Amino acid sequence: MTTTNNTITRKMTAEELEEQGNINYDALNVLLERLEQLSAMLKITYGNDSFDEWNHGTKDSYLWACSAMLEQAKEEAEKIHLGEMMFSKEQ
């Protein structure tokens, strides 16, 4: 008598992992990029007296860019279902 094992060992594709884990890895990667970029931008200004010497327009544009990155990070967090836990839509 012969037995046959019909199971195949194989690695799951990224799409299968995403579907099984219900995680949008593209959004997660963008989220991590935006947080790293925002962190780097804020480190430049924290405790840096020269920031106070920037003209008003440059400061506004810089902080607007920081705000935009934060909003993009929130959008990506919502795509991977972290937004519902972390950020309220009422803000």
All heavy atoms as an XYZ file, in Angstrom:
733
protein
N       0.848     -1.171      0.000
C       0.000      0.000      0.000
C       0.897      1.238      0.000
O       1.851      1.327      0.731
C      -0.902     -0.050      1.235
C      -1.694      1.186      1.394
S      -2.562      1.139      2.947
C      -4.121      1.613      2.430
N       0.541      2.172     -0.829
C       1.295      3.420     -0.926
C       0.442      4.565     -0.399
O      -0.744      4.606     -0.631
C       1.626      3.743     -2.380
O       1.369      2.646     -3.208
C       3.034      4.151     -2.525
N       1.083      5.472      0.298
C       0.371      6.668      0.757
C       0.931      7.879      0.014
O       2.105      7.903     -0.342
C       0.538      6.875      2.272
O       1.914      6.950      2.553
C      -0.097      5.746      3.035
N       0.084      8.760     -0.222
C       0.488      9.977     -0.922
C       0.238     11.175     -0.028
O      -0.831     11.299      0.550
C      -0.326     10.155     -2.227
O      -0.259      8.952     -2.950
C       0.202     11.297     -3.038
N       1.218     12.022      0.027
C       1.076     13.265      0.786
C       0.842     14.378     -0.228
O       1.734     14.727     -0.988
C       2.342     13.524      1.605
C       2.206     14.742      2.483
O       1.239     15.487      2.369
N       3.167     14.944      3.360
N      -0.346     14.912     -0.257
C      -0.695     15.938     -1.235
C      -0.347     17.349     -0.778
O      -0.648     18.309     -1.458
C      -2.185     15.878     -1.570
C      -2.511     14.651     -2.381
O      -1.669     14.163     -3.125
N      -3.720     14.136     -2.219
N       0.240     17.501      0.376
C       0.594     18.845      0.842
C       1.938     19.252      0.266
O       2.835     18.434      0.108
C       0.663     18.910      2.381
O       1.644     17.990      2.817
C      -0.678     18.594      3.003
N       2.052     20.495     -0.055
C       3.287     21.042     -0.626
C       3.776     22.142      0.297
O       3.018     23.016      0.685
C       3.027     21.617     -2.028
C       2.537     20.528     -2.965
C       4.273     22.292     -2.567
C       2.073     21.042     -4.305
N       5.032     22.071      0.641
C       5.613     23.126      1.459
C       6.125     24.210      0.533
O       6.942     23.946     -0.345
C       6.772     22.587      2.309
O       6.277     21.511      3.082
C       7.336     23.654      3.207
N       5.636     25.414      0.716
C       6.091     26.544     -0.089
C       5.942     27.808      0.727
O       5.167     27.864      1.664
C       5.306     26.665     -1.385
C       3.857     27.043     -1.205
C       3.157     27.261     -2.555
N       1.782     27.619     -2.374
C       1.336     28.833     -2.145
N       2.170     29.840     -2.058
N       0.049     29.085     -1.995
N       6.708     28.799      0.335
C       6.595     30.100      0.997
C       5.369     30.816      0.468
O       5.046     30.727     -0.710
C       7.834     30.948      0.716
C       9.071     30.465      1.416
C      10.207     31.429      1.185
C      11.441     30.997      1.941
N      12.548     31.920      1.742
N       4.728     31.548      1.362
C       3.576     32.343      0.947
C       4.073     33.595      0.220
O       5.125     34.130      0.547
C       2.738     32.745      2.151
C       2.067     31.573      2.837
S       1.184     32.063      4.330
C      -0.223     32.900      3.632
N       3.299     34.033     -0.737
C       3.640     35.272     -1.436
C       3.331     36.457     -0.526
O       2.597     36.327      0.462
C       2.831     35.423     -2.734
O       1.443     35.569     -2.388
C       3.011     34.227     -3.654
N       3.862     37.605     -0.885
C       3.600     38.816     -0.104
C       2.097     39.113     -0.068
O       1.560     39.526      0.952
C       4.367     39.997     -0.687
N       1.421     38.881     -1.196
C      -0.021     39.137     -1.264
C      -0.780     38.198     -0.336
O      -1.729     38.596      0.329
C      -0.530     38.973     -2.705
C      -0.057     40.047     -3.661
C       1.379     39.810     -4.168
O       1.882     38.667     -4.089
O       1.989     40.785     -4.622
N      -0.355     36.928     -0.276
C      -1.013     35.974      0.617
C      -0.777     36.327      2.076
O      -1.684     36.229      2.898
C      -0.504     34.554      0.329
C      -0.981     34.002     -1.000
C      -0.285     32.707     -1.382
O       0.908     32.525     -1.031
O      -0.939     31.878     -2.032
N       0.453     36.739      2.387
C       0.754     37.164      3.750
C      -0.085     38.370      4.133
O      -0.615     38.460      5.242
C       2.235     37.500      3.898
C       3.189     36.318      3.949
C       4.626     36.811      3.856
C       2.976     35.500      5.196
N      -0.194     39.310      3.201
C      -0.971     40.522      3.459
C      -2.430     40.175      3.711
O      -3.053     40.670      4.638
C      -0.845     41.471      2.272
C      -1.559     42.775      2.448
C      -1.308     43.739      1.308
O      -0.236     43.670      0.694
O      -2.195     44.548      1.042
N      -2.963     39.290      2.864
C      -4.367     38.904      3.000
C      -4.604     38.164      4.313
O      -5.556     38.431      5.029
C      -4.774     38.019      1.823
C      -6.237     37.631      1.826
C      -6.607     36.803      0.621
O      -6.148     37.133     -0.482
O      -7.332     35.822      0.798
N      -3.719     37.260      4.645
C      -3.884     36.486      5.870
C      -3.711     37.350      7.115
O      -4.435     37.201      8.076
C      -2.893     35.332      5.908
C      -3.132     34.407      7.067
C      -2.736     32.995      6.744
O      -2.205     32.717      5.698
N      -3.003     32.096      7.657
N      -2.755     38.232      7.080
C      -2.514     39.093      8.235
C      -3.357     40.342      8.246
O      -3.328     41.110      9.190
N      -4.085     40.582      7.154
C      -4.912     41.774      7.012
C      -4.089     43.036      7.233
O      -4.512     43.962      7.904
C      -6.104     41.729      7.955
C      -7.170     42.721      7.550
O      -7.269     43.091      6.384
N      -7.964     43.171      8.492
N      -2.874     43.041      6.691
C      -1.985     44.190      6.816
C      -1.606     44.666      5.422
O      -1.213     43.874      4.577
C      -0.709     43.838      7.604
C      -1.059     43.492      9.044
C       0.291     44.980      7.575
C       0.109     42.997      9.857
N      -1.719     45.926      5.205
C      -1.312     46.529      3.943
C       0.158     46.927      4.087
O       0.473     47.966      4.666
C      -2.202     47.738      3.646
C      -1.878     48.396      2.336
O      -0.758     48.322      1.833
N      -2.868     49.052      1.767
N       1.053     46.080      3.585
C       2.480     46.319      3.790
C       2.989     47.523      3.003
O       3.932     48.181      3.442
C       3.292     45.063      3.453
C       3.116     43.996      4.503
C       2.257     42.930      4.289
C       3.773     44.081      5.714
C       2.079     41.964      5.262
C       3.591     43.120      6.698
C       2.743     42.061      6.461
O       2.559     41.118      7.427
N       2.376     47.831      1.877
C       2.766     49.034      1.140
C       2.486     50.273      1.992
O       3.323     51.165      2.108
C       2.028     49.134     -0.198
C       2.495     48.095     -1.200
O       3.650     47.616     -1.068
O       1.713     47.760     -2.101
N       1.303     50.311      2.572
C       0.942     51.442      3.437
C       1.843     51.486      4.667
O       2.252     52.566      5.105
C      -0.527     51.338      3.856
N       2.174     50.322      5.210
C       3.059     50.275      6.370
C       4.430     50.844      6.026
O       5.006     51.621      6.792
C       3.187     48.841      6.888
C       4.101     48.632      8.090
C       3.624     49.437      9.294
C       4.187     47.151      8.425
N       4.947     50.497      4.861
C       6.254     51.019      4.435
C       6.222     52.529      4.254
O       7.142     53.235      4.667
C       6.721     50.333      3.154
C       7.147     48.906      3.400
O       7.561     48.547      4.482
N       7.024     48.075      2.379
N       5.155     53.048      3.640
C       5.021     54.496      3.458
C       4.902     55.177      4.817
O       5.514     56.221      5.058
C       3.824     54.843      2.548
C       3.591     56.347      2.494
C       4.049     54.292      1.145
N       4.130     54.576      5.717
C       3.983     55.124      7.065
C       5.339     55.236      7.754
O       5.689     56.295      8.297
C       3.055     54.235      7.900
C       2.983     54.528      9.396
C       2.446     55.929      9.665
C       2.135     53.479     10.090
N       6.130     54.176      7.697
C       7.447     54.201      8.335
C       8.368     55.230      7.693
O       9.119     55.918      8.396
C       8.079     52.806      8.284
C       7.349     51.744      9.110
C       7.961     50.374      8.873
C       7.344     52.091     10.579
N       8.289     55.373      6.357
C       9.094     56.390      5.667
C       8.725     57.785      6.141
O       9.598     58.607      6.427
C       8.882     56.300      4.151
C       9.544     55.128      3.496
C       9.167     55.005      2.020
O       8.433     55.880      1.495
O       9.594     54.026      1.403
N       7.419     58.078      6.200
C       6.973     59.411      6.604
C       7.382     59.707      8.048
O       7.791     60.824      8.367
C       5.454     59.558      6.468
C       4.945     59.559      5.055
C       5.535     60.687      4.212
N       5.249     60.460      2.816
C       6.052     59.814      1.965
N       7.211     59.343      2.358
N       5.715     59.646      0.713
N       7.282     58.725      8.915
C       7.661     58.949     10.310
C       9.159     59.193     10.445
O       9.584     60.047     11.229
C       7.219     57.762     11.177
C       5.708     57.624     11.361
C       5.390     56.334     12.116
C       5.111     58.830     12.060
N       9.960     58.482      9.665
C      11.413     58.701      9.681
C      11.747     60.095      9.159
O      12.594     60.797      9.716
C      12.131     57.642      8.841
C      12.222     56.296      9.513
C      13.084     56.300     10.759
O      14.134     56.985     10.780
O      12.700     55.619     11.724
N      11.086     60.501      8.068
C      11.328     61.823      7.491
C      10.923     62.917      8.477
O      11.662     63.885      8.681
C      10.558     61.979      6.178
C      11.104     61.111      5.067
C      10.168     61.072      3.871
O       8.976     61.367      3.962
N      10.720     60.682      2.725
N       9.755     62.757      9.074
C       9.279     63.751     10.028
C      10.200     63.826     11.238
O      10.544     64.918     11.703
C       7.850     63.423     10.462
C       7.197     64.387     11.451
C       7.173     65.808     10.903
C       5.793     63.905     11.783
N      10.640     62.684     11.710
C      11.563     62.648     12.841
C      12.846     63.402     12.517
O      13.332     64.201     13.326
C      11.873     61.194     13.205
O      12.811     61.126     14.238
N      13.390     63.171     11.331
C      14.626     63.855     10.927
C      14.405     65.365     10.842
O      15.249     66.153     11.300
C      15.107     63.315      9.592
N      13.270     65.763     10.284
C      12.991     67.190     10.158
C      12.841     67.856     11.518
O      13.321     68.965     11.733
C      11.743     67.423      9.307
C      11.962     67.126      7.836
S      10.493     67.444      6.842
C      10.459     69.235      6.848
N      12.175     67.184     12.439
C      11.969     67.781     13.759
C      13.255     67.804     14.583
O      13.452     68.711     15.390
C      10.844     67.050     14.498
C       9.456     67.266     13.884
C       8.417     66.393     14.591
C       9.042     68.724     13.919
N      14.128     66.835     14.375
C      15.413     66.834     15.087
C      16.247     68.055     14.717
O      17.010     68.560     15.537
C      16.193     65.554     14.784
C      15.684     64.364     15.540
C      16.468     63.116     15.196
C      15.856     61.926     15.904
N      16.515     60.666     15.552
N      16.105     68.524     13.484
C      16.849     69.704     13.042
C      16.445     70.927     13.856
O      17.274     71.767     14.189
C      16.609     69.963     11.536
C      17.278     68.873     10.703
C      17.096     71.341     11.124
C      16.906     68.916      9.230
N      15.173     71.009     14.211
C      14.679     72.206     14.885
C      14.738     72.125     16.399
O      14.847     73.149     17.066
C      13.230     72.499     14.476
O      12.405     71.392     14.854
C      13.125     72.736     12.992
N      14.680     70.929     16.955
C      14.614     70.789     18.416
C      15.932     71.221     19.057
O      16.991     70.693     18.754
C      14.290     69.350     18.800
C      14.182     69.153     20.294
C      13.075     69.645     20.979
C      15.176     68.519     20.997
C      12.965     69.481     22.353
C      15.080     68.362     22.378
C      13.969     68.838     23.042
O      13.872     68.684     24.396
N      15.848     72.196     19.923
C      17.031     72.671     20.629
C      18.022     73.414     19.748
O      19.155     73.651     20.135
N      17.590     73.802     18.564
C      18.475     74.491     17.624
C      18.100     75.970     17.613
O      17.067     76.357     17.082
C      18.326     73.868     16.231
C      19.301     74.430     15.234
O      19.953     75.434     15.470
N      19.387     73.776     14.093
N      18.940     76.780     18.202
C      18.659     78.215     18.283
C      18.570     78.870     16.913
O      17.893     79.879     16.749
C      19.725     78.921     19.119
C      19.671     78.491     20.578
O      18.587     78.073     21.033
O      20.717     78.574     21.253
N      19.218     78.302     15.914
C      19.187     78.917     14.590
C      17.787     78.867     13.969
O      17.459     79.680     13.110
C      20.211     78.271     13.655
O      19.829     76.952     13.336
N      16.941     77.923     14.408
C      15.563     77.871     13.910
C      14.849     79.179     14.202
O      14.073     79.666     13.390
C      14.813     76.689     14.524
C      13.381     76.566     14.049
C      13.105     76.122     12.769
C      12.325     76.902     14.881
C      11.786     76.002     12.326
C      11.014     76.787     14.455
C      10.744     76.338     13.169
N      15.138     79.752     15.357
C      14.521     81.031     15.732
C      14.942     82.157     14.797
O      14.241     83.163     14.677
C      14.870     81.393     17.171
C      14.256     80.424     18.171
O      13.203     79.838     17.854
O      14.840     80.256     19.256
N      16.079     81.990     14.147
C      16.587     83.018     13.232
C      16.035     82.877     11.812
O      16.231     83.757     10.986
C      18.115     82.971     13.206
C      18.733     83.289     14.565
C      20.231     83.022     14.607
O      20.845     82.781     13.550
O      20.783     83.037     15.727
N      15.373     81.769     11.515
C      14.779     81.598     10.188
C      13.697     82.662     10.007
O      13.014     83.043     10.957
C      14.144     80.231     10.040
C      15.081     79.060     10.066
C      16.420     79.070     10.335
C      14.742     77.699      9.834
N      16.928     77.804     10.281
C      15.920     76.932      9.972
C      13.561     77.041      9.527
C      15.947     75.564      9.805
C      13.587     75.674      9.364
C      14.763     74.945      9.491
N      13.522     83.112      8.769
C      12.463     84.103      8.554
C      11.095     83.430      8.692
O      10.963     82.202      8.607
C      12.634     84.841      7.219
C      12.319     83.991      6.014
O      11.321     83.283      5.963
N      13.177     84.053      5.007
N      10.101     84.234      8.909
C       8.749     83.745      9.204
C       8.230     82.821      8.099
O       7.657     81.761      8.385
C       7.802     84.936      9.426
C       6.421     84.544      9.815
N       6.128     84.022     11.060
C       5.256     84.580      9.123
C       4.836     83.748     11.110
N       4.277     84.080      9.953
N       8.412     83.206      6.847
C       7.912     82.411      5.720
C       8.572     81.037      5.645
O       7.908     80.031      5.375
N       9.866     80.993      5.900
C      10.591     79.717      5.866
C      10.112     78.810      6.995
O       9.888     77.610      6.793
C      12.111     79.948      5.976
O      12.526     80.777      4.881
C      12.876     78.648      5.938
N       9.938     79.387      8.190
C       9.428     78.596      9.314
C       8.041     78.036      9.011
O       7.772     76.866      9.270
C       9.336     79.448     10.581
C      10.615     79.691     11.292
C      10.277     80.398     12.608
C      11.438     81.171     13.125
N      11.108     81.906     14.348
N       7.167     78.887      8.470
C       5.816     78.439      8.137
C       5.846     77.294      7.130
O       5.143     76.292      7.285
C       4.978     79.587      7.566
C       4.407     80.489      8.641
O       4.511     80.136      9.843
O       3.858     81.551      8.283
N       6.646     77.441      6.086
C       6.741     76.394      5.066
C       7.305     75.100      5.643
O       6.833     73.997      5.332
C       7.625     76.867      3.901
O       7.031     77.949      3.239
N       8.311     75.217      6.484
C       8.942     74.052      7.104
C       7.945     73.304      7.995
O       7.803     72.082      7.908
C      10.149     74.512      7.926
C      11.008     73.388      8.443
C      12.025     72.858      7.665
C      10.815     72.864      9.709
C      12.825     71.829      8.138
C      11.608     71.842     10.187
C      12.606     71.323      9.399
O      13.389     70.310      9.866
N       7.252     74.059      8.835
C       6.279     73.428      9.728
C       5.078     72.899      8.959
O       4.490     71.878      9.338
C       5.864     74.404     10.825
C       7.002     74.779     11.782
C       6.540     75.867     12.754
C       7.522     73.567     12.537
N       4.724     73.528      7.856
C       3.648     73.044      6.996
C       4.060     71.699      6.397
O       3.257     70.762      6.338
C       3.353     74.072      5.915
C       2.234     73.720      4.972
C       1.206     72.855      5.186
C       2.041     74.240      3.660
N       0.377     72.805      4.095
C       0.874     73.652      3.141
C       2.734     75.150      2.883
C       0.390     73.931      1.870
C       2.247     75.439      1.617
C       1.089     74.837      1.116
N       5.315     71.579      5.971
C       5.818     70.308      5.426
C       5.766     69.218      6.510
O       5.379     68.076      6.230
C       7.239     70.476      4.896
N       6.136     69.565      7.734
C       6.067     68.598      8.846
C       4.622     68.151      9.059
O       4.343     66.961      9.237
C       6.620     69.212     10.130
S       8.408     69.442     10.140
N       3.713     69.118      9.040
C       2.298     68.813      9.229
C       1.774     67.911      8.108
O       1.018     66.971      8.356
C       1.496     70.111      9.280
O       0.127     69.843      9.391
N       2.190     68.189      6.879
C       1.758     67.376      5.736
C       2.260     65.939      5.875
O       1.531     64.982      5.588
C       2.256     67.990      4.433
N       3.492     65.771      6.329
C       4.027     64.420      6.535
C       3.253     63.679      7.612
O       2.987     62.485      7.491
C       5.504     64.481      6.901
C       6.379     64.728      5.726
S       8.094     64.584      6.222
C       8.844     65.470      4.891
N       2.888     64.391      8.670
C       2.102     63.775      9.725
C       0.738     63.340      9.198
O       0.270     62.236      9.495
C       1.941     64.732     10.905
C       1.118     64.204     12.068
C       1.734     62.935     12.640
C       1.005     65.265     13.137
N       0.104     64.179      8.404
C      -1.194     63.828      7.823
C      -1.068     62.619      6.899
O      -1.928     61.732      6.906
C      -1.810     65.017      7.081
C      -2.281     66.119      8.005
C      -3.272     65.644      9.064
O      -4.221     64.907      8.729
O      -3.079     65.991     10.238
N       0.012     62.552      6.110
C       0.238     61.387      5.252
C       0.436     60.132      6.092
O      -0.080     59.064      5.752
C       1.454     61.606      4.355
C       1.230     62.638      3.278
C       2.507     62.978      2.521
O       3.598     62.534      2.860
N       2.372     63.786      1.488
N       1.154     60.253      7.192
C       1.362     59.112      8.084
C       0.027     58.635      8.662
O      -0.227     57.435      8.738
C       2.337     59.476      9.201
N      -0.830     59.572      9.045
C      -2.150     59.204      9.567
C      -2.964     58.462      8.507
O      -3.628     57.462      8.817
C      -2.918     60.452     10.009
C      -2.458     61.058     11.295
C      -3.324     62.275     11.601
C      -2.947     62.975     12.864
N      -3.830     64.144     13.119
N      -2.924     58.953      7.267
C      -3.656     58.302      6.175
C      -3.166     56.872      5.964
O      -3.970     55.956      5.764
C      -3.506     59.108      4.883
C      -4.243     60.424      4.894
C      -3.898     61.317      3.700
O      -3.218     60.839      2.764
O      -4.315     62.490      3.716
N      -1.856     56.683      6.001
C      -1.305     55.344      5.822
C      -1.662     54.452      7.007
O      -1.950     53.267      6.832
C       0.211     55.399      5.621
C       0.641     56.154      4.370
C       0.010     55.660      3.082
O      -0.086     54.434      2.878
O      -0.388     56.513      2.259
N      -1.670     54.999      8.211
C      -2.049     54.231      9.399
C      -3.494     53.748      9.275
O      -3.813     52.616      9.650
C      -1.862     55.060     10.662
N      -4.362     54.597      8.729
C      -5.753     54.197      8.526
C      -5.862     53.053      7.529
O      -6.692     52.163      7.689
C      -6.584     55.390      8.066
C      -6.821     56.399      9.160
C      -7.541     57.643      8.688
O      -7.990     57.679      7.517
O      -7.653     58.581      9.480
N      -5.007     53.052      6.511
C      -5.030     51.981      5.511
C      -4.636     50.637      6.103
O      -5.048     49.599      5.596
C      -4.088     52.308      4.350
C      -4.561     53.436      3.478
C      -3.545     53.708      2.387
C      -3.904     54.932      1.586
N      -2.859     55.234      0.585
N      -3.837     50.652      7.153
C      -3.440     49.381      7.770
C      -4.189     49.162      9.083
O      -3.765     48.402      9.937
C      -1.913     49.285      7.969
C      -1.376     50.457      8.771
C      -1.202     49.155      6.659
C       0.090     50.362      9.093
N      -5.305     49.851      9.224
C      -6.205     49.683     10.350
C      -5.592     50.095     11.685
O      -6.045     49.657     12.719
C      -6.732     48.245     10.416
C      -7.327     47.781      9.137
N      -8.502     48.287      8.643
C      -6.883     46.895      8.218
C      -8.773     47.722      7.485
N      -7.808     46.880      7.208
N      -4.564     50.914     11.656
C      -4.030     51.466     12.892
C      -4.693     52.793     13.190
O      -4.768     53.214     14.331
C      -2.514     51.670     12.800
C      -1.666     50.419     12.697
C      -0.202     50.795     12.562
C      -1.864     49.537     13.902
N      -5.159     53.450     12.145
C      -5.756     54.772     12.297
C      -6.975     54.777     13.192
O      -7.177     55.697     13.967
N      -7.784     53.724     13.098
C      -8.989     53.676     13.917
C      -8.647     53.600     15.394
O      -9.378     54.065     16.239
C      -9.846     52.469     13.515
C     -10.409     52.600     12.123
C     -10.125     51.384     11.269
O      -9.835     50.310     11.811
O     -10.191     51.529     10.041
N      -7.518     52.990     15.701
C      -7.116     52.841     17.095
C      -6.383     54.084     17.597
O      -6.467     54.428     18.765
C      -6.200     51.633     17.257
C      -6.880     50.319     16.952
S      -5.755     48.938     17.179
C      -4.845     48.988     15.647
N      -5.636     54.755     16.723
C      -4.732     55.800     17.174
C      -5.223     57.213     16.933
O      -4.919     58.107     17.692
C      -3.378     55.625     16.469
C      -2.709     54.309     16.803
S      -1.222     54.045     15.830
C      -0.178     55.345     16.403
N      -5.947     57.433     15.842
C      -6.305     58.794     15.469
C      -7.804     58.919     15.325
O      -8.442     58.124     14.675
C      -5.651     59.178     14.137
C      -4.175     58.991     14.132
C      -3.581     57.987     13.376
C      -3.350     59.799     14.901
C      -2.208     57.809     13.365
C      -1.980     59.628     14.902
C      -1.415     58.632     14.139
N      -8.337     59.939     15.903
C      -9.768     60.177     15.766
C     -10.003     61.072     14.562
O      -9.237     61.971     14.280
C     -10.272     60.809     17.058
O     -11.046     61.922     16.818
N     -11.080     60.850     13.843
C     -11.408     61.648     12.660
C     -11.830     63.057     13.052
O     -11.887     63.938     12.229
C     -12.515     60.973     11.879
C     -12.130     59.642     11.330
C     -12.122     59.725      9.861
C     -11.803     58.349      9.301
N     -11.224     58.383      8.043
N     -12.158     63.282     14.305
C     -12.649     64.585     14.742
C     -11.555     65.613     14.907
O     -11.834     66.782     15.080
C     -13.391     64.402     16.064
C     -14.553     63.450     15.964
C     -15.117     63.091     17.324
O     -14.527     63.473     18.352
O     -16.155     62.436     17.343
N     -10.289     65.218     14.863
C      -9.186     66.169     15.092
C      -9.052     67.127     13.964
O      -9.175     66.932     12.852
C      -7.880     65.427     15.305
C      -7.888     64.655     16.595
C      -6.557     63.915     16.791
O      -5.662     63.951     15.969
N      -6.437     63.279     17.920
